[in-house]
Amino acid sequence: MPFKNRNNRNYYALMIEGTLFFTGLAFLDTNSVVPVFIHTFTQSLQLAGLASTMGSASSLLAQLFMGPYIHRIKNLPAFISTIMFLFRPLPLLMVPILMFAVNPYIVVWVFLCIYALLWASDGLIVVPWLDVFGRTIPDNQRGKLLGNQQLFGGIGSLAAGFIIKITLENALLSSAQKYSILFGLSGILLLSSAVAMTFVKDSPRENSHKRINILEYYSTLPGYLNKNKAYRHMLATQLIGSLAGMILPFIILFGQNTFALSPNQVSTLIYIQIIGSLIGGLFWGNISHRLGNKYIILISQIINFTLPSLALISLGLHKFIPPLFFLVPMCVLGGINKGAWMGYTNYTIDITHHRYNR
């Protein structure tokens, strides 16, 4: 396949895959739908926070596991598609679980296992996905592609948010029925994203059939960090930012439990956070194009530290100022910051990809 045709094909296939993926994830939003779901069934803030931790940890461990083997995979797009078809439909399993399980803690723990597997599968494919993305998409189109994923995924998420809002506000449905609808739609969309991935074609590359010494491979990782100062600083910044961003899953629960928000207000805040994700797609895409990916990281860190400040201010002023005056911008900023991953992704490619092509 000619180079230009393959790149165009991959551009649109990856854009559609990302759009469907982000739309499907809106029904499983880590910072809104999932914590509200878990709190509804168990009243446990600890379990609500555990979902985010399990998702992040399983994804990271899967990425570390995948590292030594990526260069031995002959057909990366086929490998990625296979993993997607195996794991992305998993939310569909929650439909019978919710309809027939009696113990709410069983429901939540099954969900947490499914959630961890879903993000572990994402960890397995993120390095191969970035490899295909970095080699087949020209560097001047990468920011635009990720921005379009965020934009169209944000529009899809907006539609998903409307469905989430009217579903959660429907007094005729039980909690089990409400979340069966949401998780079922998520599974269908995530499965559709796997179909889109099958249209991606790889460019020629060298495969290594050399047997890898696992201990030797992992022992070299600190050396790579020492050699690449920019990447080392980015990882440290990302770690600090992730600690500050731990407040995100609790924004809506904070409002619900502290200020006794009504179910309608809770569903509205979920919708507002999804609107923030749509704004974020446009915002981060423009920042990447005009200022560079380093500034996405910088601005996202400012937002990370702004959110807990707003929460503290709302506690002190809620007797004089309605709490929604603070909760609404917190949800918008939280939604915007969800898309900041594109800055880390592009910046990582900027500072490391040339090394892999030597």
C-alpha positions as CSV (number, residue, x, y, z in Angstrom):
1,M,0.0,0.0,0.0
2,P,1.5,3.4,-0.9
3,F,2.8,5.4,2.1
4,K,0.4,8.3,1.7
5,N,-2.7,6.1,1.3
6,R,-1.8,4.0,4.3
7,N,-1.3,7.1,6.4
8,N,-4.6,8.5,5.4
9,R,-6.4,5.2,6.0
10,N,-4.7,5.0,9.5
11,Y,-5.5,8.6,10.3
12,Y,-9.3,8.1,9.8
13,A,-9.3,4.6,11.3
14,L,-7.5,5.7,14.5
15,M,-9.7,8.8,14.7
16,I,-12.9,6.7,14.5
17,E,-11.4,4.1,17.0
18,G,-10.6,6.9,19.5
19,T,-14.0,8.6,19.0
20,L,-15.9,5.4,19.7
21,F,-13.5,4.5,22.6
22,F,-14.0,7.9,24.3
23,T,-17.7,7.8,23.8
24,G,-17.9,4.3,25.3
25,L,-15.8,5.4,28.2
26,A,-18.2,8.2,29.0
27,F,-20.6,5.6,30.3
28,L,-17.8,4.3,32.5
29,D,-16.4,7.7,33.5
30,T,-13.8,7.2,36.3
31,N,-14.5,10.5,37.8
32,S,-18.3,10.6,37.7
33,V,-20.4,7.6,36.7
34,V,-18.2,4.9,38.4
35,P,-17.9,6.5,41.8
36,V,-21.6,7.4,41.9
37,F,-22.5,3.8,40.8
38,I,-20.3,2.3,43.6
39,H,-21.5,4.8,46.2
40,T,-25.1,4.1,45.2
41,F,-24.7,0.3,45.8
42,T,-22.4,0.3,48.8
43,Q,-22.3,3.8,50.3
44,S,-18.5,3.3,50.4
45,L,-16.1,6.1,49.6
46,Q,-13.2,3.8,49.9
47,L,-14.5,1.5,47.1
48,A,-15.4,4.5,45.0
49,G,-11.7,5.6,45.2
50,L,-10.4,2.1,44.7
51,A,-11.9,1.9,41.2
52,S,-9.6,4.7,40.0
53,T,-6.6,3.2,41.7
54,M,-7.3,-0.3,40.3
55,G,-7.7,1.1,36.8
56,S,-4.4,3.1,36.9
57,A,-2.4,0.3,38.5
58,S,-3.6,-2.4,36.2
59,S,-2.9,-0.3,33.2
60,L,0.6,0.6,34.4
61,L,1.5,-3.0,35.3
62,A,0.3,-4.2,31.9
63,Q,2.5,-1.6,30.1
64,L,5.5,-2.7,32.1
65,F,4.7,-6.4,31.2
66,M,4.3,-5.6,27.6
67,G,7.5,-3.6,27.1
68,P,10.0,-6.5,26.5
69,Y,7.8,-8.2,23.9
70,I,6.6,-5.4,21.7
71,H,9.4,-5.8,19.1
72,R,8.7,-9.5,18.7
73,I,5.1,-9.0,17.6
74,K,4.9,-9.4,13.8
75,N,1.6,-7.6,13.2
76,L,1.0,-4.9,15.7
77,P,-2.5,-3.8,14.4
78,A,-3.7,-7.4,14.5
79,F,-2.4,-7.8,18.0
80,I,-4.1,-4.6,19.2
81,S,-7.4,-5.6,17.5
82,T,-7.3,-9.1,19.1
83,I,-6.8,-7.6,22.6
84,M,-9.6,-5.1,22.0
85,F,-12.1,-7.8,20.9
86,L,-11.3,-9.9,23.9
87,F,-11.6,-7.2,26.6
88,R,-13.5,-4.2,25.4
89,P,-16.9,-6.0,25.4
90,L,-16.5,-6.9,29.1
91,P,-18.9,-4.2,30.4
92,L,-21.7,-6.2,28.7
93,L,-21.2,-8.8,31.5
94,M,-22.5,-6.3,34.0
95,V,-26.0,-6.5,32.5
96,P,-26.8,-10.0,33.8
97,I,-24.8,-9.4,37.0
98,L,-26.9,-6.3,37.8
99,M,-30.2,-7.9,36.9
100,F,-29.7,-11.2,38.8
101,A,-27.1,-10.6,41.6
102,V,-28.6,-9.9,45.0
103,N,-25.7,-8.8,47.1
104,P,-24.6,-5.2,46.1
105,Y,-21.1,-5.8,47.3
106,I,-20.8,-8.8,44.9
107,V,-22.1,-6.5,42.1
108,V,-19.5,-3.9,42.9
109,W,-16.5,-6.3,43.3
110,V,-17.4,-8.0,40.0
111,F,-17.5,-4.6,38.4
112,L,-14.1,-3.7,39.9
113,C,-12.6,-6.9,38.4
114,I,-14.1,-6.1,35.0
115,Y,-12.9,-2.5,35.3
116,A,-9.4,-3.6,36.2
117,L,-9.3,-6.1,33.3
118,L,-10.5,-3.4,30.9
119,W,-7.8,-1.0,31.8
120,A,-5.2,-3.8,31.9
121,S,-6.1,-4.5,28.3
122,D,-5.6,-0.9,27.5
123,G,-2.2,-1.1,29.1
124,L,-1.3,-4.0,26.9
125,I,-2.1,-2.2,23.8
126,V,-1.0,1.4,24.6
127,V,2.7,0.9,23.8
128,P,2.0,-1.0,20.5
129,W,-0.7,1.6,19.7
130,L,1.8,4.4,20.2
131,D,4.3,2.6,18.2
132,V,1.9,2.3,15.2
133,F,0.7,5.8,15.7
134,G,4.3,7.3,15.9
135,R,5.5,5.4,12.7
136,T,2.4,5.8,10.5
137,I,1.1,9.2,11.3
138,P,3.3,12.2,10.3
139,D,4.5,14.3,13.2
140,N,2.6,17.4,11.9
141,Q,-0.7,15.4,12.0
142,R,-0.4,13.7,15.4
143,G,-1.7,16.7,17.5
144,K,-4.5,17.2,15.0
145,L,-5.5,13.5,15.2
146,L,-5.5,13.3,18.9
147,G,-7.4,16.6,19.0
148,N,-10.0,15.3,16.6
149,Q,-10.3,12.1,18.8
150,Q,-11.0,14.4,21.7
151,L,-13.3,16.6,19.8
152,F,-15.5,14.0,18.2
153,G,-15.2,11.7,21.2
154,G,-16.3,14.8,23.3
155,I,-19.4,15.2,21.0
156,G,-20.2,11.5,21.4
157,S,-19.6,11.9,25.2
158,L,-22.0,14.8,25.2
159,A,-24.7,12.6,23.7
160,A,-23.7,9.9,26.2
161,G,-24.0,12.4,29.0
162,F,-27.5,13.3,28.0
163,I,-28.4,9.6,28.0
164,I,-26.7,9.2,31.4
165,K,-28.7,12.2,32.8
166,I,-32.1,11.1,31.7
167,T,-31.4,7.5,32.7
168,L,-30.3,8.3,36.2
169,E,-33.2,10.8,36.7
170,N,-35.8,8.2,35.6
171,A,-37.8,7.3,38.7
172,L,-39.4,4.4,36.9
173,L,-36.1,2.4,36.7
174,S,-34.3,0.7,39.5
175,S,-30.6,1.4,40.1
176,A,-29.8,-2.0,38.6
177,Q,-31.8,-1.2,35.5
178,K,-30.2,2.2,35.1
179,Y,-26.7,1.0,35.3
180,S,-27.5,-2.0,33.1
181,I,-28.4,0.4,30.3
182,L,-25.3,2.5,30.8
183,F,-22.8,-0.4,31.0
184,G,-24.5,-2.2,28.1
185,L,-24.2,0.9,25.9
186,S,-20.6,1.2,26.9
187,G,-19.8,-2.4,26.0
188,I,-21.4,-1.9,22.5
189,L,-19.5,1.2,21.7
190,L,-16.2,-0.2,23.0
191,L,-16.7,-3.3,20.8
192,S,-17.4,-1.0,17.9
193,S,-14.0,0.8,18.5
194,A,-12.3,-2.6,18.2
195,V,-13.9,-3.1,14.7
196,A,-12.5,0.3,13.6
197,M,-9.0,-0.8,14.7
198,T,-9.1,-3.7,12.2
199,F,-8.8,-1.1,9.3
200,V,-5.4,0.1,10.6
201,K,-2.4,-1.1,8.6
202,D,1.2,-1.1,9.8
203,S,4.2,0.2,7.9
204,P,7.2,-2.1,7.3
205,R,9.5,-2.5,10.3
206,E,12.1,-4.9,11.6
207,N,10.9,-7.6,14.0
208,S,13.3,-8.9,16.6
209,H,13.3,-12.7,17.2
210,K,16.0,-12.5,19.8
211,R,15.2,-14.1,23.1
212,I,14.9,-11.4,25.8
213,N,16.3,-11.7,29.2
214,I,13.5,-10.3,31.3
215,L,15.6,-9.3,34.3
216,E,18.2,-7.7,32.1
217,Y,15.5,-5.8,30.3
218,Y,14.0,-4.3,33.4
219,S,17.4,-3.6,34.9
220,T,18.2,-1.3,32.0
221,L,15.2,0.9,32.5
222,P,16.8,3.2,35.1
223,G,19.6,3.7,32.7
224,Y,17.2,5.0,30.0
225,L,15.8,7.4,32.5
226,N,19.2,8.7,33.3
227,K,20.0,9.2,29.6
228,N,16.8,11.1,28.9
229,K,16.5,14.0,31.3
230,A,13.3,15.5,29.7
231,Y,11.5,12.1,30.0
232,R,12.7,11.8,33.6
233,H,11.3,15.2,34.5
234,M,8.0,14.5,32.7
235,L,7.5,11.3,34.7
236,A,8.2,13.1,38.0
237,T,5.7,15.8,37.0
238,Q,3.1,13.2,36.0
239,L,3.5,11.5,39.3
240,I,3.0,14.7,41.3
241,G,0.1,15.6,39.1
242,S,-1.6,12.2,39.6
243,L,-1.4,12.6,43.3
244,A,-3.0,16.0,43.1
245,G,-5.6,14.7,40.6
246,M,-6.8,12.0,43.1
247,I,-9.5,14.4,44.0
248,L,-11.2,14.0,40.6
249,P,-13.3,10.9,41.4
250,F,-14.6,12.5,44.6
251,I,-15.8,15.9,43.2
252,I,-19.4,14.9,42.7
253,L,-19.5,12.6,45.8
254,F,-18.0,15.5,47.8
255,G,-20.9,17.7,46.6
256,Q,-23.5,15.0,47.2
257,N,-22.4,14.1,50.7
258,T,-21.3,17.5,52.0
259,F,-24.1,19.7,50.5
260,A,-26.9,17.1,50.3
261,L,-27.4,17.5,46.5
262,S,-30.5,16.0,44.9
263,P,-30.3,13.1,42.3
264,N,-31.1,15.7,39.6
265,Q,-28.2,17.9,40.7
266,V,-25.9,14.9,40.8
267,S,-26.8,13.8,37.2
268,T,-26.5,17.4,36.1
269,L,-22.9,17.6,37.5
270,I,-22.0,14.4,35.7
271,Y,-23.3,16.0,32.5
272,I,-21.4,19.2,33.1
273,Q,-18.2,17.2,33.6
274,I,-18.7,15.5,30.3
275,I,-19.2,18.9,28.7
276,G,-15.8,19.8,30.2
277,S,-14.3,16.8,28.4
278,L,-15.7,18.3,25.1
279,I,-14.2,21.7,25.9
280,G,-10.9,19.9,26.8
281,G,-10.7,18.3,23.3
282,L,-10.7,21.7,21.7
283,F,-8.6,23.4,24.3
284,W,-5.7,20.9,24.5
285,G,-5.6,20.6,20.7
286,N,-5.1,24.3,20.3
287,I,-2.5,24.4,23.1
288,S,-0.6,21.6,21.4
289,H,-0.7,23.3,18.0
290,R,0.1,26.9,19.2
291,L,2.3,26.4,22.2
292,G,3.5,22.8,22.2
293,N,2.8,19.7,24.3
294,K,5.0,20.9,27.2
295,Y,2.5,23.6,27.9
296,I,-0.4,21.1,28.1
297,I,1.5,19.4,30.9
298,L,2.1,22.7,32.7
299,I,-1.5,23.9,32.4
300,S,-2.9,20.6,33.5
301,Q,-0.8,20.7,36.7
302,I,-2.2,24.2,37.5
303,I,-5.7,22.8,37.1
304,N,-4.8,19.8,39.3
305,F,-3.9,22.1,42.2
306,T,-6.8,24.5,41.5
307,L,-9.5,21.8,42.1
308,P,-8.7,21.1,45.8
309,S,-8.4,24.8,46.4
310,L,-11.9,25.4,45.1
311,A,-13.2,22.5,47.3
312,L,-11.7,24.1,50.4
313,I,-13.1,27.5,49.5
314,S,-16.6,26.0,49.0
315,L,-16.4,24.5,52.5
316,G,-15.7,27.9,54.0
317,L,-18.2,29.9,51.9
318,H,-21.2,27.6,51.3
319,K,-23.3,29.3,53.9
320,F,-23.0,32.6,51.9
321,I,-22.6,31.3,48.3
322,P,-24.5,28.3,46.8
323,P,-22.1,25.3,46.6
324,L,-23.0,24.8,42.9
325,F,-21.1,28.1,42.3
326,F,-17.9,26.1,43.1
327,L,-19.0,22.6,42.0
328,V,-19.9,23.5,38.5
329,P,-16.4,25.0,37.6
330,M,-14.8,22.1,39.5
331,C,-16.6,19.6,37.2
332,V,-15.8,21.7,34.1
333,L,-12.1,21.8,35.0
334,G,-12.1,18.2,35.9
335,G,-13.6,17.3,32.6
336,I,-11.1,19.5,30.7
337,N,-8.2,17.9,32.5
338,K,-9.2,14.4,31.5
339,G,-7.9,15.2,28.0
340,A,-4.5,16.4,29.2
341,W,-3.2,12.8,28.5
342,M,-2.7,13.9,24.9
343,G,0.1,16.3,26.1
344,Y,1.9,13.5,27.9
345,T,1.5,11.2,24.9
346,N,2.7,13.7,22.3
347,Y,5.5,15.0,24.5
348,T,6.7,11.4,25.1
349,I,6.8,10.8,21.4
350,D,8.6,14.1,20.9
351,I,11.4,13.3,23.3
352,T,11.8,9.5,22.8
353,H,10.6,8.5,19.4
354,H,13.7,9.6,17.5
355,R,15.7,7.2,19.7
356,Y,13.8,4.2,18.6
357,N,14.4,5.1,14.9
358,R,18.2,5.1,15.2
